[in-house]
Amino acid sequence: MLKGIYFMGWQRDMWNYHPSLPMKNMQMIQNIEDIHGDMLIWSCLGSGAIGLPYLDREANDDTSPRMRLYGFMNDKEFCQECRKRGIKVFSVLWKSQLWEFGAEFNEDETKLLSLNILRNASENHKYVGMSELSTNRYPHLFKPMETYFPDGLKDHKGNTVKDFLEEFKAVSLEGRSILSAWLMAPEHDHKCYSPCCCKESYLSYLKKNVEMMIDAGAGGLHIDEYDTQKHVLNNAGCFCDECMDKFNAYLKKMQIRLPGDAGNIESFHYRKYLLEKGYTDEKLLPFNGNKRWEIPLFRDFVEMQIEYISEVVKEISQHAKQYAKEVRNEEFPVTANLFQCFPISWRSKKYLDLLAGEKTDIKLRQDAWYKYAFGWLNGKECCFVEDPNQYVRDMLEDIKNGIHDRLILFLLEPMAHGFHIAFPYGSWLQNQVKDAFWPDLRVLRKLGAWLDNNSGLFPKNPAADIAVIYDLPSAYENLWTEPSLNTTAKSG
């Protein structure tokens, strides 16, 4: 029986700081063994969303003697220790995150005195993130970007990219930078920008990121935020020049006619066209409902953006598998955060070995949803996690008061339906509260051993008397391609 662990390990009573997860130590590995866990998701090697030089240090930096005293290690050593014990560590590729963190330095910038959690350590206040690391801003502290791209990173026209943040970030119709704001902690001097995941340069960056994870010994790859394009669309983007070029190619491929006042397809620029007609960011936001579909070509634009979701998953998965075969001569599993089992992920599933994701609105007695999800898995193993809500926060209060019934039911109920919710281990509370989701590990130790002895109680073939045929075109995709008032079932 698969026993995955939602292994973020964030500190108790602290904010959850993406993208670099806390350092691991040998006690954590002992906990995994005691719980009888065999797979870790959202677990390590995530800091490529700050910059590849930062990821390099996260993976390979030596650890000070003071930290060694308590069993701490870098992420490469952590992957090695887990591998010895048959524990599969899935590194996390944060696909929707481009970070910039406030930092404090000494005068000649040879020492980093604070990062993210600032303490007035000096008057030399700057930033560390995607922009600075890509332009070699701190040569005393981080390797140059040429270490990872000796010939430079190229954009879709073959030009060398200078500032990765400026190149990667998604832009709205009116040119506004789009933020992945749900990841930022309150009252901190940091920002998380959303990338345009249609950019060829960003895909090249992600592939190099994955290679470094494999070199560091990751046992698998977890693609988080696989559907970034959907988030960007909900924020009136992305209207970068590359998206406009790709949209023109899409219109040609699909033989879609331009509006009469749009001119020639060879010179057509969708962003300029909409701006000239008086459209604004506000008119593209979801609260407009049906009115969005009245915007010329907007439905086609949405379809083009959504099509790239599965294309990027395919490219990353195939590259990871090929690279692992070349350098390690072994199979390399890939999964992704297929959020809520939405039908929009259907085309991505075939490129994934194991299906993972977040389950929203988690609570007890979700039999119907688990039965649907079992069918959606279509025979593949899964390892999902809870998306934080009031029920999860109440569960955490129960745990702090020594009440564990709700936690046990929360973990066992999906298993009864052939589904799997990972054991939380310092997992995400979305910065809704200043804390992380930590169960009582004594309970998890007992539960892990009990599941090993009673796996026959949870067969992978749950059956019901009634089957429901689930029609994908009339399900979630309708939120993108059909007006919300026109969702009634068709007769005949």
Buried (B, 14 or more C-beta within 10 A) or exposed (E): BBBBBBBBBBBEEBBBBBBBBBBBBBEBBEBBBBBBBBBBBBBBBBBBBBBBBBBBBBBBEEBEEEBEEEBBBBBBBBBBBBBEEEBBBBBBBBBBBBBBBBBBBEEEBEEBBBBBBBEEBBEEBBBBBBBBBBBBBBEEBBBEBEEBBEEEBBBBEEEEBEEBBBBBBBBBBBEBBBBBEEBBBEEBEBBBBBBBBBBBBBBBBBBBBBBBBBBBBBBBBBBBBBBBBBBBBEBBBBBBEBBBBBBBEBBEEEEBEBEEEBEEEEEBBBBEBBBEEEBEBEBBBEEEEEEBBEBBBBBBBBBBBBBBBBBBBBBBBEBBBEBBEEEEEEEBBBBBBBBBBBBBBBBBBEBBBBBBBBBEEBBEEBBEBBBBBBBBBEEEBBBBBBBBBEBBBEBBEBBEEEEBEBBBEBBBBBBEBBBBBBBBBBBBBEBBBBBBBBBBEEBBBBBBEBBEEEBEEBEBEBEEEEEEEEEEEBBBBBBBEBBEEEEEEEEE
